[in-house]
Amino acid sequence: MIKLIRLITITLLLTINVSAHAQSSMPEEEQAFQHWLTNFKQQARQAGISEQTLTEAFKDIHLSQKVLDSDRKQPEFTRTFFEYFYSAVSQDRIVTGRQQYQKHQKLLNQVTEKYGIPSHILVSFWGMETNYGRYTGNIPIIQSLVTLAYDPRRTTFFSKQLMAALTIIDQGHVHPSQMKGSWAGAMGQVQFMPTNYLQYAVDGDGDGKINLWDSLPDAFHSAGNFLQHLGWNPQQTWGEEISLPKNFNYALADNKTKRTITEWQSLGIRQANGQPLTTQPELTAKLILPSDYRGPAFLVYDNFQVIKRWNNSNNYALAVGHLSNRILGKPILSKQQPKDDKGMSRDQMEQLQTILNQLGHNAGEPDGIAGSKTRNALRAFQVANQLPADGAPSYHMLQQLKKAVQK
């Protein structure tokens, strides 16, 4: 008996020593992460997450430097509208979108009837988010979320997303090994964050589970339900490309000013083909100029803001809208990319701001970020030099400024 007790004692001591050695050889950041994870698991238990889910979800989980790098990475260059747009609304995406629109018409019509979202809009979102399900992301969601939840920058938001992801697993919808997506935690064919998954995802095929990766009925019904809750108005479209008259006041394209269709038309605005506007006269719209005066212009309605509630970007919303139009066979944009249209680096943007200041147009402290002060200063320069005053910072305008400062 004494020998047995000694053997057990030695075994325990060896286990403790091995564990202590493993802990001491672990990088400090990983140690801190594992300590945080232990505390989070306890919170999850208290929230009702099962031990089986915690064991499966957090098996071999470590801090992901790749995810942290993706989160902190700042793009060296800012893409122009055209650079983004031609990538987002590519010919392949248009052709495939038309094929998928026809292929799934029966299912799409059911979703439209239930939620009021046009089927071509649903297909457009699907195409924009995952290229029609061809790329839903390959990063383990729990790995992404646990890393971002640990990182102090946005720990509250991502801790909530992580708890929601564990709830999805605990409810039996998917296994952790299947739960893969973007580095930021977006999942499935329509790239829902976990909290949106819990709140808006729908069992469209009636199998008792919600699988946004493999079930198109689940994905389409979920997207329709989400857009309905975001406020989509079935009686309106998202917007339309228009043409502007000469000497137009581009300051009205400030993403704030709203006018009725009658009022916009009285200012000389027409359809892109030059015909009078045909939308309801009393409908209010904003004017969007995503590039400079040489690019396209759009009148956008309330549904445009609904698209932005999905992804808060004018360029994204314009791409969703235009792709949906092209899926229906509507024409390409009336304006094409100028030859000197290209993205600017932060250094180039600082240079633009510096020159504006040198020329007496206050752009503020040069920081490489084009805010309202930079746009107002640029507009003042354009007015002073009898240029179209769109206030759009661009590589094209940087060259104009360089010439002006050398005079």
Secondary structure as GFF3:
##gff-version 3
##sequence-region A 1 407
A	DSSP	alpha_helix	2	25	.	.	.	ID=ss1
A	DSSP	alpha_helix	28	46	.	.	.	ID=ss2
A	DSSP	alpha_helix	51	57	.	.	.	ID=ss3
A	DSSP	alpha_helix	65	72	.	.	.	ID=ss4
A	DSSP	beta_strand	77	78	.	.	.	ID=ss5
A	DSSP	alpha_helix	81	88	.	.	.	ID=ss6
A	DSSP	alpha_helix	91	103	.	.	.	ID=ss7
A	DSSP	alpha_helix	105	115	.	.	.	ID=ss8
A	DSSP	alpha_helix	119	130	.	.	.	ID=ss9
A	DSSP	beta_strand	139	140	.	.	.	ID=ss10
A	DSSP	alpha_helix	141	150	.	.	.	ID=ss11
A	DSSP	three_ten_helix	152	154	.	.	.	ID=ss12
A	DSSP	alpha_helix	155	170	.	.	.	ID=ss13
A	DSSP	beta_strand	180	181	.	.	.	ID=ss14
A	DSSP	alpha_helix	194	200	.	.	.	ID=ss15
A	DSSP	alpha_helix	216	230	.	.	.	ID=ss16
A	DSSP	beta_strand	239	243	.	.	.	ID=ss17
A	DSSP	three_ten_helix	250	252	.	.	.	ID=ss18
A	DSSP	beta_strand	258	260	.	.	.	ID=ss19
A	DSSP	alpha_helix	261	266	.	.	.	ID=ss20
A	DSSP	beta_strand	270	271	.	.	.	ID=ss21
A	DSSP	beta_strand	284	288	.	.	.	ID=ss22
A	DSSP	beta_strand	297	300	.	.	.	ID=ss23
A	DSSP	alpha_helix	302	310	.	.	.	ID=ss24
A	DSSP	alpha_helix	314	327	.	.	.	ID=ss25
A	DSSP	beta_strand	344	345	.	.	.	ID=ss26
A	DSSP	alpha_helix	346	358	.	.	.	ID=ss27
A	DSSP	alpha_helix	372	384	.	.	.	ID=ss28
A	DSSP	alpha_helix	395	406	.	.	.	ID=ss29
###
